[in-house]
Amino acid sequence: MMNKLTTVVVRIDPSMRDRELWTDSNEYRFPFAETYNGVVSAELTHASVPETEYPVSSRNDAFAYKVGAGDRKVVRLTHGTYTETGLVSALNALLTSEGDGLVATYDAPSRKITFSHASSSFLIYVADTSSRAVLGITTTDPLASSSTVSPYQYVCGGHVDVRGIKYVVVRSPDIMDRELGYVDMQTDPHQFVPAPERVFKHYKRMSGIRIRIEREDGSLYETGGVNHLLLLKILYIDTAATPPE
């Protein structure tokens, strides 16, 4: 009997996860058909992750504000795909329904939004406005204030961005909690960019792997239970290898 470095490619299918423990396909543990001892390295060679999250979703649908001495309010954009003008129209429809007189105006040349009110100053609760990146609100302050005299306005510092998630990252807490690669959802969602092969400092025993499908900010991508396909290459020491005769 001799030790031999052996390579195996494992097909990872989240439909095989324990659904009682892992209800969604964006985070789960996948059990291997066998246990590999003496694992030297692991490398994700392929990932096919469907586009399942709208550019406006639960992660970025909220706009929080207060007009004058009125109550603090939060409106939520309908989840979906928008054009820049369509996004502002949808936000204005929500603001109109609240009846506070706050209006959002989109300037196409600058691609910026100006919020305005005819007769009162207003506040935008930036920290609670999860749609701030979509709307182009770039201030790092928790509150954004309009001008205190007429015209009562607040001009967003950045551009409206309706492109949605830029990268979907495949990560494993079991492999140094490192990125295994990413998919560029805006340029080519069918092109997987693998991370370098992860070499362990000490031999590792693997009977399965935990997988996370993340947005670029580290939060979980909304897969909606839709499955994906991963291929993991494992290099391990096969202690049961038979020597040549």
Contacts in CASP RR format, 6 or more apart in sequence:
PFRMAT RR
TARGET T0000
AUTHOR 0000-0000-0000
METHOD contacts of the structure
MODEL  1
MMNKLTTVVVRIDPSMRDRELWTDSNEYRFPFAETYNGVVSAELTHASVP
ETEYPVSSRNDAFAYKVGAGDRKVVRLTHGTYTETGLVSALNALLTSEGD
GLVATYDAPSRKITFSHASSSFLIYVADTSSRAVLGITTTDPLASSSTVS
PYQYVCGGHVDVRGIKYVVVRSPDIMDRELGYVDMQTDPHQFVPAPERVF
KHYKRMSGIRIRIEREDGSLYETGGVNHLLLLKILYIDTAATPPE
1 239 0 8 1.000
1 240 0 8 1.000
1 241 0 8 1.000
1 242 0 8 1.000
1 243 0 8 1.000
2 241 0 8 1.000
2 242 0 8 1.000
2 243 0 8 1.000
3 237 0 8 1.000
3 238 0 8 1.000
3 239 0 8 1.000
3 241 0 8 1.000
4 237 0 8 1.000
4 238 0 8 1.000
4 241 0 8 1.000
5 40 0 8 1.000
5 235 0 8 1.000
5 236 0 8 1.000
5 237 0 8 1.000
5 238 0 8 1.000
6 235 0 8 1.000
6 236 0 8 1.000
6 237 0 8 1.000
6 238 0 8 1.000
6 241 0 8 1.000
7 233 0 8 1.000
7 234 0 8 1.000
7 235 0 8 1.000
8 36 0 8 1.000
8 233 0 8 1.000
8 234 0 8 1.000
8 236 0 8 1.000
9 45 0 8 1.000
9 231 0 8 1.000
9 232 0 8 1.000
9 233 0 8 1.000
9 234 0 8 1.000
10 32 0 8 1.000
10 209 0 8 1.000
10 231 0 8 1.000
10 232 0 8 1.000
10 233 0 8 1.000
10 234 0 8 1.000
11 229 0 8 1.000
11 230 0 8 1.000
11 231 0 8 1.000
12 30 0 8 1.000
12 209 0 8 1.000
12 211 0 8 1.000
12 229 0 8 1.000
12 230 0 8 1.000
12 231 0 8 1.000
12 232 0 8 1.000
13 30 0 8 1.000
13 227 0 8 1.000
13 229 0 8 1.000
14 22 0 8 1.000
14 25 0 8 1.000
14 28 0 8 1.000
14 30 0 8 1.000
14 211 0 8 1.000
14 227 0 8 1.000
14 228 0 8 1.000
15 25 0 8 1.000
15 227 0 8 1.000
16 30 0 8 1.000
16 31 0 8 1.000
17 25 0 8 1.000
17 28 0 8 1.000
17 29 0 8 1.000
17 30 0 8 1.000
18 28 0 8 1.000
18 29 0 8 1.000
21 28 0 8 1.000
21 29 0 8 1.000
22 28 0 8 1.000
22 29 0 8 1.000
24 220 0 8 1.000
24 223 0 8 1.000
24 224 0 8 1.000
24 225 0 8 1.000
25 213 0 8 1.000
25 223 0 8 1.000
25 224 0 8 1.000
25 225 0 8 1.000
25 226 0 8 1.000
25 227 0 8 1.000
25 228 0 8 1.000
26 212 0 8 1.000
26 213 0 8 1.000
26 214 0 8 1.000
26 220 0 8 1.000
26 221 0 8 1.000
26 222 0 8 1.000
26 223 0 8 1.000
26 224 0 8 1.000
26 225 0 8 1.000
27 210 0 8 1.000
27 211 0 8 1.000
27 212 0 8 1.000
27 213 0 8 1.000
27 220 0 8 1.000
28 210 0 8 1.000
28 211 0 8 1.000
29 208 0 8 1.000
29 209 0 8 1.000
29 210 0 8 1.000
29 211 0 8 1.000
30 208 0 8 1.000
30 209 0 8 1.000
30 210 0 8 1.000
30 211 0 8 1.000
31 207 0 8 1.000
31 208 0 8 1.000
32 206 0 8 1.000
32 207 0 8 1.000
32 208 0 8 1.000
32 209 0 8 1.000
34 207 0 8 1.000
35 205 0 8 1.000
35 206 0 8 1.000
35 207 0 8 1.000
36 205 0 8 1.000
36 206 0 8 1.000
36 207 0 8 1.000
36 234 0 8 1.000
36 236 0 8 1.000
37 203 0 8 1.000
37 205 0 8 1.000
37 236 0 8 1.000
37 237 0 8 1.000
37 239 0 8 1.000
38 203 0 8 1.000
38 204 0 8 1.000
38 205 0 8 1.000
38 236 0 8 1.000
38 237 0 8 1.000
39 200 0 8 1.000
39 203 0 8 1.000
39 204 0 8 1.000
39 205 0 8 1.000
39 206 0 8 1.000
39 234 0 8 1.000
39 235 0 8 1.000
39 236 0 8 1.000
40 199 0 8 1.000
40 200 0 8 1.000
40 203 0 8 1.000
40 235 0 8 1.000
40 236 0 8 1.000
40 237 0 8 1.000
41 197 0 8 1.000
41 198 0 8 1.000
41 199 0 8 1.000
41 200 0 8 1.000
41 234 0 8 1.000
41 235 0 8 1.000
42 175 0 8 1.000
42 197 0 8 1.000
42 198 0 8 1.000
42 200 0 8 1.000
42 206 0 8 1.000
42 209 0 8 1.000
42 232 0 8 1.000
42 233 0 8 1.000
42 234 0 8 1.000
42 235 0 8 1.000
43 180 0 8 1.000
43 194 0 8 1.000
43 195 0 8 1.000
43 196 0 8 1.000
43 197 0 8 1.000
43 198 0 8 1.000
43 232 0 8 1.000
43 233 0 8 1.000
44 170 0 8 1.000
44 180 0 8 1.000
44 181 0 8 1.000
44 194 0 8 1.000
44 195 0 8 1.000
44 230 0 8 1.000
44 231 0 8 1.000
44 232 0 8 1.000
44 233 0 8 1.000
45 194 0 8 1.000
45 231 0 8 1.000
45 232 0 8 1.000
45 233 0 8 1.000
46 192 0 8 1.000
46 194 0 8 1.000
46 229 0 8 1.000
46 230 0 8 1.000
46 231 0 8 1.000
47 170 0 8 1.000
47 180 0 8 1.000
47 181 0 8 1.000
47 183 0 8 1.000
47 192 0 8 1.000
47 228 0 8 1.000
47 229 0 8 1.000
47 230 0 8 1.000
47 231 0 8 1.000
48 190 0 8 1.000
48 192 0 8 1.000
48 228 0 8 1.000
48 229 0 8 1.000
48 230 0 8 1.000
49 168 0 8 1.000
49 170 0 8 1.000
49 183 0 8 1.000
49 189 0 8 1.000
49 213 0 8 1.000
49 221 0 8 1.000
49 223 0 8 1.000
49 228 0 8 1.000
50 223 0 8 1.000
50 226 0 8 1.000
50 228 0 8 1.000
51 185 0 8 1.000
51 189 0 8 1.000
52 221 0 8 1.000
52 222 0 8 1.000
52 223 0 8 1.000
52 224 0 8 1.000
52 225 0 8 1.000
52 226 0 8 1.000
53 59 0 8 1.000
53 164 0 8 1.000
53 165 0 8 1.000
53 221 0 8 1.000
53 222 0 8 1.000
53 223 0 8 1.000
54 79 0 8 1.000
54 80 0 8 1.000
54 81 0 8 1.000
54 164 0 8 1.000
55 80 0 8 1.000
55 81 0 8 1.000
55 82 0 8 1.000
55 134 0 8 1.000
55 162 0 8 1.000
55 163 0 8 1.000
55 164 0 8 1.000
55 165 0 8 1.000
56 77 0 8 1.000
56 78 0 8 1.000
56 79 0 8 1.000
56 80 0 8 1.000
56 81 0 8 1.000
56 82 0 8 1.000
56 87 0 8 1.000
56 131 0 8 1.000
56 134 0 8 1.000
56 162 0 8 1.000
56 164 0 8 1.000
57 79 0 8 1.000
57 80 0 8 1.000
57 222 0 8 1.000
58 79 0 8 1.000
58 222 0 8 1.000
59 130 0 8 1.000
59 215 0 8 1.000
59 219 0 8 1.000
59 222 0 8 1.000
60 130 0 8 1.000
60 131 0 8 1.000
60 132 0 8 1.000
60 133 0 8 1.000
60 134 0 8 1.000
61 76 0 8 1.000
61 77 0 8 1.000
61 78 0 8 1.000
61 79 0 8 1.000
61 130 0 8 1.000
61 131 0 8 1.000
62 74 0 8 1.000
62 75 0 8 1.000
62 76 0 8 1.000
62 77 0 8 1.000
62 128 0 8 1.000
62 129 0 8 1.000
62 130 0 8 1.000
62 131 0 8 1.000
63 74 0 8 1.000
63 75 0 8 1.000
63 76 0 8 1.000
63 77 0 8 1.000
63 91 0 8 1.000
63 94 0 8 1.000
63 124 0 8 1.000
63 129 0 8 1.000
63 131 0 8 1.000
63 135 0 8 1.000
64 72 0 8 1.000
64 73 0 8 1.000
64 74 0 8 1.000
64 124 0 8 1.000
64 125 0 8 1.000
64 128 0 8 1.000
64 129 0 8 1.000
65 72 0 8 1.000
65 73 0 8 1.000
65 100 0 8 1.000
65 102 0 8 1.000
65 122 0 8 1.000
65 123 0 8 1.000
65 124 0 8 1.000
65 125 0 8 1.000
65 129 0 8 1.000
66 72 0 8 1.000
66 73 0 8 1.000
66 122 0 8 1.000
66 123 0 8 1.000
66 125 0 8 1.000
67 100 0 8 1.000
67 101 0 8 1.000
67 102 0 8 1.000
67 117 0 8 1.000
67 120 0 8 1.000
67 122 0 8 1.000
68 120 0 8 1.000
68 121 0 8 1.000
68 122 0 8 1.000
68 123 0 8 1.000
70 100 0 8 1.000
72 125 0 8 1.000
73 98 0 8 1.000
73 100 0 8 1.000
74 128 0 8 1.000
75 91 0 8 1.000
75 94 0 8 1.000
75 95 0 8 1.000
75 97 0 8 1.000
75 98 0 8 1.000
76 94 0 8 1.000
77 87 0 8 1.000
77 90 0 8 1.000
77 91 0 8 1.000
77 94 0 8 1.000
77 131 0 8 1.000
78 90 0 8 1.000
81 162 0 8 1.000
82 90 0 8 1.000
82 162 0 8 1.000
83 162 0 8 1.000
84 106 0 8 1.000
84 108 0 8 1.000
84 111 0 8 1.000
84 160 0 8 1.000
84 162 0 8 1.000
85 106 0 8 1.000
85 108 0 8 1.000
87 134 0 8 1.000
87 135 0 8 1.000
87 160 0 8 1.000
87 162 0 8 1.000
88 104 0 8 1.000
88 105 0 8 1.000
88 106 0 8 1.000
88 113 0 8 1.000
88 160 0 8 1.000
91 104 0 8 1.000
91 135 0 8 1.000
92 103 0 8 1.000
92 104 0 8 1.000
95 101 0 8 1.000
95 102 0 8 1.000
95 103 0 8 1.000
95 104 0 8 1.000
100 117 0 8 1.000
101 117 0 8 1.000
101 118 0 8 1.000
102 115 0 8 1.000
102 116 0 8 1.000
102 117 0 8 1.000
102 122 0 8 1.000
103 115 0 8 1.000
103 116 0 8 1.000
103 117 0 8 1.000
104 113 0 8 1.000
104 114 0 8 1.000
104 115 0 8 1.000
104 135 0 8 1.000
105 113 0 8 1.000
105 114 0 8 1.000
105 115 0 8 1.000
105 116 0 8 1.000
106 112 0 8 1.000
106 113 0 8 1.000
106 160 0 8 1.000
107 113 0 8 1.000
107 114 0 8 1.000
110 159 0 8 1.000
111 158 0 8 1.000
111 159 0 8 1.000
111 160 0 8 1.000
112 136 0 8 1.000
112 155 0 8 1.000
112 156 0 8 1.000
112 157 0 8 1.000
112 158 0 8 1.000
112 159 0 8 1.000
112 160 0 8 1.000
113 135 0 8 1.000
113 136 0 8 1.000
113 155 0 8 1.000
113 156 0 8 1.000
113 160 0 8 1.000
114 153 0 8 1.000
114 154 0 8 1.000
114 155 0 8 1.000
114 156 0 8 1.000
115 122 0 8 1.000
115 124 0 8 1.000
115 146 0 8 1.000
115 153 0 8 1.000
115 154 0 8 1.000
115 155 0 8 1.000
115 156 0 8 1.000
116 146 0 8 1.000
116 151 0 8 1.000
116 152 0 8 1.000
116 153 0 8 1.000
116 154 0 8 1.000
117 146 0 8 1.000
117 152 0 8 1.000
118 152 0 8 1.000
119 150 0 8 1.000
119 152 0 8 1.000
120 152 0 8 1.000
121 145 0 8 1.000
121 146 0 8 1.000
121 147 0 8 1.000
121 148 0 8 1.000
121 152 0 8 1.000
122 145 0 8 1.000
122 146 0 8 1.000
122 152 0 8 1.000
122 154 0 8 1.000
123 143 0 8 1.000
123 144 0 8 1.000
123 145 0 8 1.000
123 146 0 8 1.000
124 137 0 8 1.000
124 143 0 8 1.000
124 144 0 8 1.000
124 145 0 8 1.000
124 154 0 8 1.000
125 142 0 8 1.000
125 143 0 8 1.000
126 132 0 8 1.000
126 137 0 8 1.000
126 139 0 8 1.000
126 141 0 8 1.000
126 142 0 8 1.000
126 143 0 8 1.000
126 144 0 8 1.000
127 142 0 8 1.000
127 143 0 8 1.000
129 135 0 8 1.000
129 137 0 8 1.000
132 138 0 8 1.000
133 161 0 8 1.000
134 160 0 8 1.000
134 161 0 8 1.000
134 162 0 8 1.000
134 164 0 8 1.000
135 156 0 8 1.000
135 160 0 8 1.000
136 156 0 8 1.000
136 157 0 8 1.000
136 158 0 8 1.000
136 159 0 8 1.000
136 160 0 8 1.000
136 161 0 8 1.000
137 144 0 8 1.000
137 156 0 8 1.000
137 157 0 8 1.000
137 158 0 8 1.000
138 156 0 8 1.000
138 157 0 8 1.000
138 158 0 8 1.000
139 157 0 8 1.000
144 154 0 8 1.000
145 154 0 8 1.000
146 152 0 8 1.000
146 153 0 8 1.000
146 154 0 8 1.000
147 153 0 8 1.000
147 154 0 8 1.000
163 186 0 8 1.000
164 185 0 8 1.000
164 186 0 8 1.000
165 185 0 8 1.000
165 186 0 8 1.000
165 215 0 8 1.000
165 216 0 8 1.000
165 221 0 8 1.000
166 184 0 8 1.000
166 185 0 8 1.000
166 186 0 8 1.000
166 216 0 8 1.000
167 182 0 8 1.000
167 183 0 8 1.000
167 184 0 8 1.000
167 185 0 8 1.000
167 215 0 8 1.000
167 216 0 8 1.000
168 182 0 8 1.000
168 183 0 8 1.000
168 185 0 8 1.000
168 213 0 8 1.000
168 214 0 8 1.000
168 215 0 8 1.000
168 221 0 8 1.000
169 179 0 8 1.000
169 181 0 8 1.000
169 182 0 8 1.000
169 213 0 8 1.000
169 214 0 8 1.000
169 215 0 8 1.000
169 216 0 8 1.000
169 218 0 8 1.000
170 179 0 8 1.000
170 180 0 8 1.000
170 181 0 8 1.000
170 182 0 8 1.000
170 183 0 8 1.000
170 211 0 8 1.000
170 212 0 8 1.000
170 213 0 8 1.000
170 214 0 8 1.000
170 230 0 8 1.000
171 177 0 8 1.000
171 178 0 8 1.000
171 179 0 8 1.000
171 180 0 8 1.000
171 211 0 8 1.000
171 212 0 8 1.000
171 214 0 8 1.000
171 218 0 8 1.000
172 178 0 8 1.000
172 180 0 8 1.000
172 209 0 8 1.000
172 210 0 8 1.000
172 211 0 8 1.000
172 212 0 8 1.000
173 210 0 8 1.000
173 212 0 8 1.000
174 206 0 8 1.000
174 208 0 8 1.000
174 209 0 8 1.000
174 210 0 8 1.000
175 198 0 8 1.000
175 209 0 8 1.000
176 198 0 8 1.000
176 200 0 8 1.000
178 195 0 8 1.000
178 198 0 8 1.000
179 195 0 8 1.000
180 194 0 8 1.000
180 195 0 8 1.000
180 198 0 8 1.000
180 232 0 8 1.000
181 192 0 8 1.000
181 193 0 8 1.000
181 194 0 8 1.000
181 195 0 8 1.000
182 192 0 8 1.000
182 193 0 8 1.000
182 195 0 8 1.000
182 216 0 8 1.000
183 189 0 8 1.000
183 191 0 8 1.000
183 192 0 8 1.000
183 193 0 8 1.000
184 191 0 8 1.000
184 193 0 8 1.000
197 233 0 8 1.000
203 237 0 8 1.000
206 234 0 8 1.000
206 236 0 8 1.000
209 232 0 8 1.000
211 230 0 8 1.000
212 220 0 8 1.000
213 220 0 8 1.000
213 221 0 8 1.000
213 223 0 8 1.000
213 228 0 8 1.000
214 220 0 8 1.000
214 221 0 8 1.000
215 221 0 8 1.000
END
